[in-house]
């Protein structure tokens, strides 16, 4: 495989997904850090050379750049046990990864960012007004995960897949956004299973 | 392939993506309709039997149910020319599909739904307050697409892929949400290329 470089902010769960995927697969990964709080992913150089969307993570593969965390995880994990061999299960894994980006991350990761990194006192009225809706949508996402995991060890099939990696990233730090893991015991037990996977690395 | 049934509301671009993918691949697709404006995807029966997330589309494959539009398109298109054969391009296609669900759909599709189907006068204050931010984010998504398509026929590689199908669905009706296609000429030319693909079907 070509040289792999992760353009990241280590506080971002989206970046951590890629680092965790590489670690579970024992793939070497160089890392370049940016501080999103200082706007380092919005500079003209970053927009031109790394990602015109102004966001991290970006996985650099040789001279090519791949934004979007779940797409980068897919690139790393092709032909590995982290992607199911069966056609429906493979699509079902993507289903949970799209769920993660649509229903989970915009609520659970955003509240963590606002409440833990920015601080509630520093939020604008527009952000503050969105907290109740994001709270409700985040709780709904966790409740859907709880129901799905009751009686199941992993999101899809009999083994850990990228669906688990993707959903783990912001779920395991959701309490920084004001969610309570004791309310979701099946989710909590699943988090422990992910953390026990061979090669697991913690978020920094 | 097992019997394929699309659970849909025909006004939804997310549902249309799946119908368009099936049409481009000449796959037979049965259809079951729901009216999302009447809450028909939130009934106890729907939540139990079709999708606990209360959303359409859902692609039914035999007795199994696959929510999330882009995951359903992936299921249909595996081993077809709509998914690139090269590893980086395959991940790059997924990159645009995740972009679609994160940066494009929540802004462009939501404004179409609010302004065209619900009607601005019927919106609550919470929705109305979000219009400027969704307008700006939707324009940013279209501008990124415009820049990417300058000098390119398709989002990834030399042929149409699921990235084009996915982004086409809500882009080609974005004017119903108050966006102006003449502001994005490369996007407009690309829309015409998608509509000229063999097997293309229009949204209803």
Interface residues (C-beta under 8 A of the other chain):
Chain A: X52 X53 X61 X64 X66 X67 X68 X69 X70 X71 X72 X74 X75 X78 X87 X88 X90 X91 X92 X94 X95 X97 X98 X99 X101 X102 X103 X105 X106 X126 X129 X130 X133 X144 X147 X148
Chain B: X52 X53 X61 X64 X66 X67 X68 X69 X70 X71 X72 X74 X75 X78 X87 X88 X90 X91 X92 X94 X95 X97 X98 X99 X101 X102 X103 X105 X106 X126 X129 X130 X133 X144 X147 X148
